[in-house]
Structure formats: C-alpha cells, structure tokens
Amino acid sequence: MKSPYPQAFESAIAIANRVKRGTLKASDVLSAQIERIQKHDQAINAVVVRDFDQARLEAERIDRIVQRGSERQKQALGPLAGVPITVKESYDLAGLPSTFGRVDMRANIAQSDALMVSRLKQAGAIVMGKTNVPVRLSDWQSFNPIYGTTNNPYDVTRVPGGSSGGGAAALAAGFSFLELGSDIGGSIRGPAHFCGVFGHKPSIGVLSGEGHALPDALATADLVAYGPLARHAQDLSASFNIVLGEDLAGYGLRAPAARLAKPSGWRIALLSDAKTCPVDREIVKGLEALGDRLEKLGMKVQRKGPPIELEHLHKLYIRLLRAATS
C-alpha cells in the first residue's frame, strides 16, 4: 500500500535539498505533516501547542522564492529550507505560551523567539508548534495538568520518556523532522532512547539557553544543556552546527573538523554496568555487542570504568541535580 505521507520519515537534509531544487514544495511537505498530526496525534498527544497558520505562510514564502525568486534569494535559502520542525514547550516561540507544564504559567506568552529557535528559522526551518513536557521539566514521563499525557508512538500504553518526551514522540511518529530539547538528568537522552531516535546532549554552555526560562527564574540552572533530537544522525549533526554558539550575535563557535578520518584510530570507553545504577541484562548485552562491533571496525575499546569512585561521583551528581531543579 502506498503511504499517504511519502516524505514523513525522510531526513531533514534530504527534504531541504529537494525543496531547494524545486522537486518538492515546502507547502506540500507541511500540509502532509499537518494532516498526519491531525490524524494521529490524538492518541499520542505530542504536538500540544500548534502554530500551523504561521507555518503555512512561511512555507508559501519559501515556495515563492524557489519558483520566482532571484538567484540571490535562492542562494540565501538555508540548509533547512522548507523543513517542518517542532520545539520543546519550554522554548520561547513568539506569540505562544511557554508554561513548563505549570498551571500558574498558562498566561506566560513569549514576546520573541528563543535564540536557538531563531537560528533554526534563519536556516529555513518551519516551526509547526511546540511539544509536551512534564511539570517543571522534571520527570521521566511527559504529563502535566495543562496538556495532559504524551504516549509512546510504538505503544500508547507506555511513556515516551521525559522531559523532552513530546519531541521524541513527534519524531518517532513522523510528525516532525527535527526537535529542540534540553537536558539536565537525561531529558534528551532518555526520550531519544525510549522512542528510538537520535538525541545529543552537548557540553554545558556550548549551545545557548536564551529564551528557555520562565519569568520567575533568577538564573539558568547550571547543569542544563540544550540540544537537538532527530530521526537521522546526519540531521542531528547538521542542526547542531546551525544552532552552535553562545548568546552574542558577534561571538560564536565553530565545531572543529574530525581529527580522525578512519575508525582504526579511535579510542572508545565503554561502561556497560555500574553498582550505583544497575542495568538490565538485555541492555548490558546490547552495549557489549556494540563494543564487539566497534572492535571489529578497528577501534580500541576500553571496557573498564574510569579510575574514580563511581559511588561518590553518583552521590555528588544527585546533590547537584537536586540543587539545579529545586
């Protein structure tokens, strides 16, 4: 049976390239994604704040440039031109609420876009809306009293993880091509794992958190990191490089080129289990199998833990985590 959504699971980069070549209309891609959300999201509840009308206007603008724009305008189309995306509810999107799942913040309407959202828009991405979170972004599921519960697309009786659970679910369901998440204690990594997509928590401070805070926040939590989620690894890399850099417009970062071109030069540390955090045997077996595969590619896999007291490290991390989320 032919899928009514032939592009739903393509990579974001592939979609953008087709849009810029004129072989695929941005408005057609967006319409298919909106139709898919409207048909299937009632059972999943991932995209809880929708901005479809504004998204349609942006898709039409991109199509006009591709069809009738000057060469200069066409050359200016970014690497994500025409790609429908979503962002975590906690990121500011002008004119839409940022509640962090808190009832007392229902009326907190953003006046401008978060910096990373703005950078994705400048790259041509079309933001369709925002995805669900737990209250205060502080859980490994995604329920709050404003928007309700998000379910896992693979089994709606199970959770998608948290706190970027709505975004991971939207990707897994083929609603969105890219997502912006945030992570203190697994809020990108957990949902990516639960929903079978890619997620990246970069080093703290590498990506900007401007526009990811409530009005009553005195300061940004010092353990939080911001990062992308995607269905395809190449999209994860591409989107990371687009949003890379700190807050100042005149100051940015540039990711260094890969230092090792061949896997044979890589050294990999693999910690498959730890007494402080027992891991199910199935997961351990999967990690060990990954280590075996990497060794066959010529990589040097270190299977011993680091020469530090993991129990002490775990206790220290929990104290820092509680301080950051209190």
C-alpha positions as CSV (number, residue, x, y, z in Angstrom):
1,M,0.0,0.0,0.0
2,K,1.4,3.4,-1.0
3,S,1.9,5.7,2.0
4,P,-0.1,8.9,2.0
5,Y,2.9,10.6,3.7
6,P,5.8,9.6,1.4
7,Q,8.2,12.1,3.0
8,A,7.3,11.6,6.7
9,F,10.4,9.6,7.6
10,E,13.0,11.1,5.2
11,S,15.9,13.0,6.6
12,A,15.6,16.8,7.1
13,I,18.6,17.5,4.9
14,A,17.1,15.4,2.1
15,I,13.8,17.3,2.3
16,A,15.6,20.7,2.3
17,N,17.6,19.7,-0.8
18,R,14.5,18.6,-2.7
19,V,12.7,21.8,-1.7
20,K,15.6,24.0,-2.9
21,R,15.9,22.1,-6.2
22,G,12.2,22.7,-6.8
23,T,11.3,19.0,-7.0
24,L,9.2,19.2,-3.8
25,K,7.1,22.1,-2.5
26,A,7.6,23.2,1.1
27,S,3.8,23.8,1.4
28,D,3.1,20.2,0.3
29,V,5.5,18.8,2.9
30,L,4.0,21.0,5.6
31,S,0.4,20.0,4.6
32,A,1.3,16.4,4.8
33,Q,2.8,16.8,8.2
34,I,-0.2,18.8,9.5
35,E,-2.5,16.2,8.1
36,R,-0.5,13.4,9.8
37,I,-0.6,15.3,13.1
38,Q,-4.3,15.9,13.0
39,K,-5.0,12.3,12.1
40,H,-2.7,10.5,14.6
41,D,-1.7,12.9,17.4
42,Q,-5.0,12.4,19.3
43,A,-3.7,9.1,20.5
44,I,-0.1,10.3,21.1
45,N,-0.6,13.9,22.3
46,A,2.9,15.1,21.3
47,V,2.4,18.4,19.5
48,V,0.4,20.3,22.1
49,V,0.9,23.9,21.0
50,R,0.3,24.4,17.3
51,D,1.2,27.3,15.0
52,F,0.0,25.9,11.7
53,D,-1.2,29.1,10.1
54,Q,2.1,30.9,10.6
55,A,3.9,27.8,9.3
56,R,1.8,27.8,6.2
57,L,2.7,31.4,5.5
58,E,6.4,30.6,5.8
59,A,6.1,27.5,3.6
60,E,4.4,29.6,0.9
61,R,7.2,32.3,1.2
62,I,9.9,29.7,0.6
63,D,8.0,28.2,-2.4
64,R,7.7,31.7,-4.0
65,I,11.4,32.1,-3.7
66,V,12.2,28.7,-5.3
67,Q,9.7,29.3,-8.1
68,R,10.1,33.0,-8.9
69,G,12.9,34.4,-6.7
70,S,16.1,35.9,-7.8
71,E,19.3,33.8,-7.8
72,R,20.5,35.8,-4.8
73,Q,17.3,34.9,-2.9
74,K,17.6,31.2,-3.9
75,Q,21.2,31.1,-2.8
76,A,20.2,32.6,0.5
77,L,17.9,29.7,1.3
78,G,19.3,28.0,4.3
79,P,20.3,24.3,4.9
80,L,16.9,23.5,6.4
81,A,14.8,25.4,3.8
82,G,11.2,24.1,4.0
83,V,11.7,21.5,6.7
84,P,8.8,21.3,9.2
85,I,10.1,21.1,12.8
86,T,8.9,21.3,16.4
87,V,10.5,22.6,19.6
88,K,10.1,21.7,23.2
89,E,7.3,23.6,25.0
90,S,9.8,25.3,27.2
91,Y,11.5,27.2,24.3
92,D,10.0,30.6,23.6
93,L,8.2,31.0,20.4
94,A,6.8,34.5,19.8
95,G,3.0,34.7,20.5
96,L,2.7,31.3,22.1
97,P,2.7,30.2,25.7
98,S,5.8,28.8,27.5
99,T,4.4,27.2,30.6
100,F,7.0,24.4,31.5
101,G,3.8,22.4,32.3
102,R,2.9,24.8,35.2
103,V,-0.7,25.8,35.6
104,D,0.3,29.2,37.1
105,M,2.2,30.0,33.9
106,R,-0.7,29.5,31.4
107,A,-0.7,33.2,30.6
108,N,3.1,33.4,30.0
109,I,3.1,34.4,26.3
110,A,6.5,34.7,24.7
111,Q,7.3,38.1,23.2
112,S,10.2,36.8,21.0
113,D,11.7,33.5,19.8
114,A,14.4,31.7,21.8
115,L,17.8,32.2,20.2
116,M,18.2,28.7,19.0
117,V,14.7,28.7,17.6
118,S,15.6,31.9,15.7
119,R,18.8,30.3,14.3
120,L,16.8,27.3,13.0
121,K,14.3,29.7,11.4
122,Q,17.1,31.6,9.8
123,A,18.3,28.3,8.3
124,G,14.9,27.9,6.7
125,A,13.2,25.6,9.2
126,I,9.4,25.9,9.5
127,V,8.3,25.7,13.2
128,M,4.9,24.0,13.3
129,G,4.5,24.2,17.1
130,K,5.7,23.0,20.5
131,T,5.8,19.6,22.1
132,N,4.7,18.3,25.5
133,V,6.7,18.2,28.8
134,P,6.3,17.1,32.4
135,V,5.7,19.7,35.1
136,R,8.8,21.9,35.5
137,L,10.6,19.6,33.0
138,S,11.3,17.3,36.0
139,D,10.2,13.8,35.2
140,W,11.0,10.8,33.0
141,Q,7.5,10.8,31.6
142,S,5.6,13.7,29.9
143,F,2.4,14.6,31.7
144,N,1.2,18.0,33.0
145,P,-2.2,19.3,34.0
146,I,-2.4,21.8,31.1
147,Y,-1.8,19.5,28.1
148,G,-2.2,16.0,29.6
149,T,-0.2,12.9,28.9
150,T,2.1,12.1,25.9
151,N,2.2,8.4,24.9
152,N,4.9,6.4,23.1
153,P,4.1,6.0,19.4
154,Y,5.3,2.4,19.5
155,D,2.9,1.5,22.3
156,V,0.4,4.2,23.6
157,T,0.2,2.4,26.9
158,R,3.8,3.3,27.6
159,V,5.6,6.6,28.2
160,P,8.0,8.4,25.7
161,G,10.3,9.5,28.4
162,G,10.9,13.0,29.7
163,S,11.3,15.7,29.8
164,S,11.7,16.1,26.0
165,G,9.2,13.3,25.6
166,G,6.7,15.1,23.4
167,G,9.5,16.0,21.0
168,A,10.9,12.4,20.8
169,A,7.4,11.1,20.3
170,A,6.7,13.6,17.5
171,L,9.9,12.5,15.7
172,A,9.1,8.8,16.1
173,A,5.6,9.3,14.9
174,G,6.8,11.1,11.7
175,F,5.2,14.4,12.7
176,S,8.3,16.4,12.8
177,F,11.8,16.2,11.2
178,L,13.8,17.9,13.9
179,E,13.3,18.9,17.6
180,L,15.0,21.1,20.1
181,G,15.3,19.6,23.6
182,S,17.0,20.3,26.9
183,D,18.7,18.0,29.4
184,I,19.9,18.0,33.0
185,G,19.3,14.4,34.1
186,G,18.6,12.6,30.8
187,S,15.8,14.8,29.4
188,I,17.2,14.5,25.8
189,R,18.9,11.1,26.1
190,G,16.1,9.2,27.8
191,P,13.3,10.1,25.4
192,A,15.5,9.5,22.4
193,H,16.2,6.0,23.8
194,F,12.5,5.3,24.6
195,C,11.4,6.4,21.2
196,G,14.2,5.1,19.0
197,V,15.5,8.4,17.7
198,F,18.8,10.3,18.0
199,G,19.4,12.9,20.7
200,H,22.5,14.8,21.7
201,K,23.3,16.5,25.0
202,P,26.4,18.6,24.3
203,S,28.8,20.0,26.8
204,I,27.2,22.6,29.1
205,G,27.5,26.1,27.7
206,V,28.1,25.1,24.1
207,L,24.5,26.0,23.0
208,S,22.6,29.0,24.1
209,G,19.7,28.8,26.6
210,E,18.5,32.3,25.8
211,G,14.7,32.1,25.7
212,H,14.5,28.9,27.7
213,A,13.5,30.2,31.1
214,L,10.3,31.3,33.0
215,P,9.9,34.9,34.1
216,D,10.3,33.9,37.8
217,A,13.7,32.2,37.2
218,L,16.5,34.0,38.9
219,A,19.2,32.3,36.8
220,T,19.6,29.4,34.3
221,A,20.1,26.1,36.0
222,D,23.8,25.5,36.0
223,L,23.6,21.8,34.9
224,V,21.2,22.3,32.0
225,A,22.4,21.7,28.4
226,Y,20.4,22.3,25.2
227,G,20.5,20.1,22.1
228,P,18.7,18.7,19.1
229,L,16.8,15.4,18.5
230,A,16.4,13.9,15.1
231,R,15.5,10.6,13.4
232,H,18.6,10.6,11.3
233,A,22.2,11.0,12.6
234,Q,23.1,13.4,9.8
235,D,20.2,15.7,10.8
236,L,21.5,15.7,14.4
237,S,24.9,16.8,13.2
238,A,23.6,19.4,10.8
239,S,21.1,21.0,13.2
240,F,23.8,21.1,16.0
241,N,26.1,23.1,13.7
242,I,23.3,25.5,12.9
243,V,22.5,26.4,16.5
244,L,26.1,26.2,17.7
245,G,27.4,29.2,19.7
246,E,26.6,31.4,22.7
247,D,24.3,34.3,23.0
248,L,26.1,37.2,21.5
249,A,25.5,37.7,17.8
250,G,29.1,38.7,17.1
251,Y,30.6,35.8,19.0
252,G,30.1,32.2,18.0
253,L,31.7,28.8,18.0
254,R,32.7,26.6,15.1
255,A,32.9,22.9,15.5
256,P,36.3,21.6,14.7
257,A,36.7,19.1,11.9
258,A,37.0,15.5,12.7
259,R,40.6,14.7,13.8
260,L,40.4,11.0,12.9
261,A,39.1,10.0,9.5
262,K,39.4,6.3,10.0
263,P,37.8,4.3,12.8
264,S,41.0,2.4,13.5
265,G,42.4,5.5,15.3
266,W,39.5,5.9,17.7
267,R,39.6,5.0,21.4
268,I,36.2,4.2,23.0
269,A,35.3,4.0,26.7
270,L,32.5,1.5,27.3
271,L,30.8,1.3,30.7
272,S,28.0,-1.2,30.4
273,D,27.1,-1.5,34.1
274,A,27.7,0.1,37.4
275,K,26.8,-0.8,41.0
276,T,25.4,2.7,41.6
277,C,22.9,2.3,38.7
278,P,22.1,-1.4,38.0
279,V,21.3,-2.0,34.3
280,D,19.0,-4.7,32.9
281,R,20.9,-7.7,31.4
282,E,19.3,-7.0,27.9
283,I,20.8,-3.5,27.9
284,V,24.2,-4.8,29.0
285,K,24.2,-7.4,26.3
286,G,23.4,-4.7,23.7
287,L,26.2,-2.5,24.9
288,E,28.7,-5.3,24.9
289,A,27.6,-6.3,21.4
290,L,28.2,-2.7,20.3
291,G,31.7,-2.8,21.8
292,D,32.4,-6.0,19.9
293,R,31.2,-4.4,16.7
294,L,33.4,-1.3,17.2
295,E,36.4,-3.5,17.9
296,K,35.8,-5.3,14.6
297,L,36.0,-1.9,12.9
298,G,39.4,-1.4,14.3
299,M,38.6,0.8,17.3
300,K,40.3,0.3,20.7
301,V,37.5,-0.3,23.2
302,Q,38.3,0.3,26.9
303,R,35.8,-1.8,28.9
304,K,36.9,-0.8,32.4
305,G,35.4,2.0,34.3
306,P,37.3,5.2,35.0
307,P,39.8,5.2,37.9
308,I,37.4,7.1,40.2
309,E,34.9,6.2,42.9
310,L,31.6,5.9,41.0
311,E,29.5,5.7,44.1
312,H,30.9,9.0,45.4
313,L,30.5,10.6,42.0
314,H,26.9,9.4,41.8
315,K,26.0,10.9,45.2
316,L,27.7,14.2,44.2
317,Y,25.8,14.3,41.0
318,I,22.4,13.7,42.7
319,R,23.1,16.6,45.1
320,L,24.0,18.9,42.2
321,L,20.9,17.7,40.3
322,R,18.6,18.4,43.3
323,A,20.1,21.9,43.7
324,A,19.6,22.6,40.0
325,T,16.0,21.6,40.0
326,S,14.9,22.9,43.3
